[in-house]
Amino acid sequence: MKKTIFLFLFILINLCGANNSTGKESGNILLQKGDSLFTKKKYIEAGELYEKAFTTYRFFTPQMLLKLAFINEGLHNNSSALYYLAFYRKNFPDLSVEEKIVKLAGEKSISGYSSNYYTTLRNTYFNFYQELIYVLSGIAILWFLRMIYLFLTKKQITFLHSAFFMTFLIISGLIVNYDRFFKSEAIIFEQQPLVMNAPSSGASLIAKPEKGTKVFVLQREDIWSEILFDNRKGFIRSKALREI
């Protein structure tokens, strides 16, 4: 029985790995074909292949995301252009892209993209995330070497050493998982959807935001999602949102 279970798990793991590998390979093929079309200035056809690679295989590169934003902006599909720029900004720290997002949203009078304390804090965190990990790793290595030294020299490990270690673990855990404290972001992909004060079509209307507006998702269900925008809470149909 145990052998059967282990065999099943082994096959399942290999199948998952094979599926991921196949998806990446398929996405890369679409990317190469799209790049070829983009070079020939066949932007619409290239965009379709990029979009398929992104939505079907969740495959993307920094350059592909920027090209998708460029293509959609040229087609005046501002919501998609802002989406791909925002997705790029979330995964690849680049302040110039942040400036582009704010500029494009401002030109098209689309709300939700102005810089504030929250967005500044979030952007700073993502900008320096890798550096923070390096610093924490360095401190951990130094502390470990210190413990080895105390052990080899048979010196006492004091309460301060233990307190420092526990404090370091807590701070490290908060920093590494800090992104979980940020609200999920989404972009409205429908033209002026209804935002209600309760998850019901019979509730009172709060607003009808423009397509492309960025909101914070507080809670998402199959039909309704609770969102925060313009410092107001409301409920919107989940299908109207595309999470970043």
C-alpha positions in Angstrom: 0.0 0.0 0.0 2.8 2.4 1.0 4.6 1.6 -2.3 1.5 2.4 -4.2 1.1 5.8 -2.5 4.7 6.7 -3.0 4.4 5.7 -6.7 1.3 7.8 -7.1 3.0 10.9 -5.5 6.0 10.4 -7.7 3.9 10.3 -10.9 1.8 13.3 -9.7 5.0 15.4 -9.0 6.4 14.5 -12.4 3.2 15.3 -14.2 3.1 18.7 -12.5 6.7 19.3 -13.5 6.0 18.2 -17.0 3.0 20.5 -17.3 4.9 23.5 -16.0 7.7 22.8 -18.4 5.3 22.4 -21.3 3.6 25.6 -20.4 6.8 27.5 -20.3 8.0 26.0 -23.6 4.7 26.9 -25.3 4.7 30.4 -23.9 8.3 30.9 -25.1 7.3 29.8 -28.6 4.5 32.3 -28.7 6.9 34.9 -27.4 9.4 34.3 -30.2 6.7 34.4 -32.8 5.3 37.6 -31.3 8.7 39.2 -31.2 9.2 38.4 -34.9 5.9 40.0 -35.8 6.6 43.0 -33.5 9.9 43.6 -35.3 8.0 43.6 -38.6 5.6 46.2 -37.0 2.7 43.9 -37.1 1.7 45.0 -33.6 -1.9 43.7 -33.5 -0.9 40.2 -34.4 2.1 40.3 -32.1 -0.2 41.5 -29.2 -2.5 38.6 -29.7 0.3 36.1 -29.3 1.7 37.9 -26.3 -1.7 38.0 -24.7 -2.2 34.2 -25.3 1.2 33.5 -23.8 0.3 35.6 -20.8 -3.3 34.4 -20.2 -3.0 30.8 -21.2 0.4 29.9 -19.9 1.1 32.7 -17.5 4.3 33.3 -19.3 5.9 36.7 -19.5 9.1 38.6 -19.7 9.7 42.3 -18.8 10.1 43.2 -22.4 6.9 41.4 -23.4 4.9 43.3 -20.8 6.2 46.6 -22.0 5.4 45.7 -25.6 1.9 44.7 -24.6 1.4 48.1 -22.9 2.8 49.9 -25.9 0.5 48.0 -28.3 -2.6 48.5 -26.2 -1.8 52.2 -25.7 -1.5 52.6 -29.5 -4.9 50.9 -29.8 -6.3 53.3 -27.2 -7.1 50.4 -25.0 -5.9 52.3 -21.9 -7.2 49.8 -19.3 -5.1 47.0 -20.8 -2.1 49.3 -21.2 -2.3 50.4 -17.5 -2.8 46.8 -16.5 0.4 45.5 -18.1 2.4 48.5 -16.9 1.1 47.9 -13.4 1.8 44.2 -13.6 5.3 45.0 -14.8 5.8 47.5 -12.0 4.7 44.9 -9.4 7.2 42.3 -10.6 10.1 44.3 -11.9 11.0 47.4 -9.8 11.3 50.4 -12.1 10.4 54.0 -11.1 10.3 55.1 -14.7 7.4 52.8 -15.3 5.7 54.1 -12.3 6.0 57.6 -13.7 4.6 56.3 -17.0 1.6 54.8 -15.3 0.8 58.1 -13.4 1.3 60.1 -16.6 -0.9 57.9 -18.8 -3.7 57.7 -16.2 -3.5 61.5 -15.7 -3.8 62.1 -19.5 -6.8 59.8 -19.7 -8.4 61.1 -16.5 -8.4 57.6 -15.0 -8.3 57.5 -11.2 -6.6 55.3 -8.7 -3.0 55.9 -9.8 -1.9 59.0 -8.0 1.0 58.6 -5.6 0.2 58.6 -1.9 1.8 57.3 1.3 0.5 53.8 0.8 1.7 53.5 -2.8 5.1 55.1 -1.9 5.6 52.6 1.0 4.6 49.7 -1.2 6.9 50.8 -4.1 9.8 51.3 -1.7 9.3 47.9 -0.3 9.3 46.2 -3.7 12.2 48.4 -5.0 14.5 47.3 -2.1 13.2 43.8 -1.4 16.2 42.0 -2.8 18.6 44.3 -0.9 16.7 43.7 2.3 17.0 39.9 1.8 20.8 40.3 1.3 21.1 42.4 4.5 19.1 39.9 6.5 21.1 37.0 5.1 24.3 38.8 6.0 23.2 39.5 9.6 22.1 35.8 9.9 25.5 34.6 8.7 27.3 36.9 11.1 25.2 35.8 14.0 25.7 32.2 13.2 29.5 32.7 13.0 29.3 34.5 16.4 27.5 31.5 17.9 30.1 29.1 16.5 32.9 31.3 18.0 31.2 31.3 21.4 30.7 27.5 21.3 34.3 26.8 20.3 35.7 29.1 22.9 33.3 27.7 25.5 32.0 31.1 26.3 28.5 31.5 27.7 25.6 32.4 25.4 23.8 35.1 27.3 20.2 36.1 27.4 21.0 39.0 25.2 22.1 36.6 22.5 18.8 34.7 22.7 16.8 37.9 22.8 18.6 39.3 19.7 18.0 36.1 17.9 14.3 36.0 18.6 13.9 39.7 17.7 15.8 39.2 14.5 13.5 36.2 13.6 10.4 38.3 14.2 11.6 41.3 12.2 12.9 39.1 9.4 9.5 37.3 9.2 7.7 40.7 9.0 10.0 42.0 6.3 9.9 38.9 4.2 6.2 38.5 4.4 5.4 42.3 4.4 3.8 42.1 1.0 0.9 40.0 2.5 -0.1 43.1 4.5 -0.7 45.0 1.3 -4.2 44.9 -0.2 -4.6 43.2 -3.6 -4.9 45.6 -6.5 -7.1 45.2 -9.5 -8.1 47.2 -12.6 -11.7 47.7 -13.7 -12.2 46.2 -17.2 -15.8 47.1 -17.8 -17.2 50.5 -18.9 -18.7 52.3 -15.8 -19.7 49.2 -13.8 -22.0 49.7 -10.9 -20.5 50.0 -7.4 -23.1 49.2 -4.7 -23.1 49.7 -0.9 -23.9 46.0 -0.5 -23.3 42.8 -2.4 -26.7 42.9 -4.1 -28.1 44.4 -7.3 -30.9 45.9 -5.2 -28.5 47.8 -3.0 -27.9 51.6 -3.3 -25.6 52.8 -6.0 -22.3 54.4 -4.8 -20.5 55.2 -8.1 -19.9 54.2 -11.7 -16.1 54.3 -12.1 -14.4 54.6 -15.5 -12.9 51.6 -17.2 -9.2 51.4 -16.3 -9.7 52.7 -12.7 -7.4 50.9 -10.2 -8.9 49.7 -7.0 -7.9 47.8 -3.9 -9.7 44.4 -3.4 -10.6 43.9 0.2 -12.5 40.6 -0.3 -13.3 38.7 -3.5 -16.1 36.2 -4.0 -17.4 34.4 -7.1 -20.0 37.1 -7.9 -19.2 40.2 -5.8 -16.0 41.8 -4.6 -15.6 44.3 -1.9 -13.3 47.1 -3.1 -11.8 50.4 -1.9 -11.4 53.3 -4.2 -11.3 57.0 -3.7 -11.3 56.3 0.0 -14.7 54.6 -0.3 -15.8 51.0 0.2 -18.2 49.3 -2.1 -19.1 46.1 -3.9 -18.7 45.4 -7.6 -19.2 42.4 -9.8 -16.1 40.3 -9.7 -16.1 39.7 -13.5 -15.5 43.5 -13.9 -12.1 43.3 -12.2 -8.7 42.0 -13.4 -6.3 41.5 -10.5 -2.8 42.7 -11.0 
